[in-house]
Amino acid sequence: MTPDREPNRLPFRAGAMLLLAVAVVCIGLGWHSAVTTTSSPEADLRAAAASSSASAAAPSTSASTSASASGAGSSSTDPSSSSTAGPLACVYNAGSISGLAVEVTASLKSKGWRVAEPGNLQSASITENTVFYPSALESEADRLVSDLGNDATADLKPSSFTQCRGGLAVVVITR
């Protein structure tokens, strides 16, 4: 009788060990997915949403600040605007270089552009530095592309691109 029962127990043990190994792998993958998802894409999406809401509010604030500054003869203290009256430029980092949007924002601000807070953007469809512009701001977009000087292109803003309403959206991938 012993020889008949031994072959039955070995596959049961092997099956149990296999299920245990699969469970450990699933738990490890689940943990990795949870850590990766909460630290990178969600944070980037939240930053892009916050940046787009800040840039949507910035034009009306800057316009009222400029109007009061011209009437009172004082300079504007709004950090997202400069002394020039021009369209708002919103810079988004869609590449893998950390801090690139901050660098480009500082560069544009030093060249006299009115800029919003930089943000991050998750997009697999944008593969090169691009300035998205509404049809009314085509000449300003061309001037911005020349000021960037990093082989950027100017494209008409698609209706599905909702960031930086009424301004120029600068999506940077490389330096």
Beta strands, then each sheet from edge to edge (+ up, - down):
strand 1: 88-93
strand 2: 114-115
strand 3: 119-120
strand 4: 130-133
strand 5: 153-156
strand 6: 168-172
sheet 1: 2+ 1+ 3+
sheet 2: 2+ 1+ 6+ 4- 5-
end
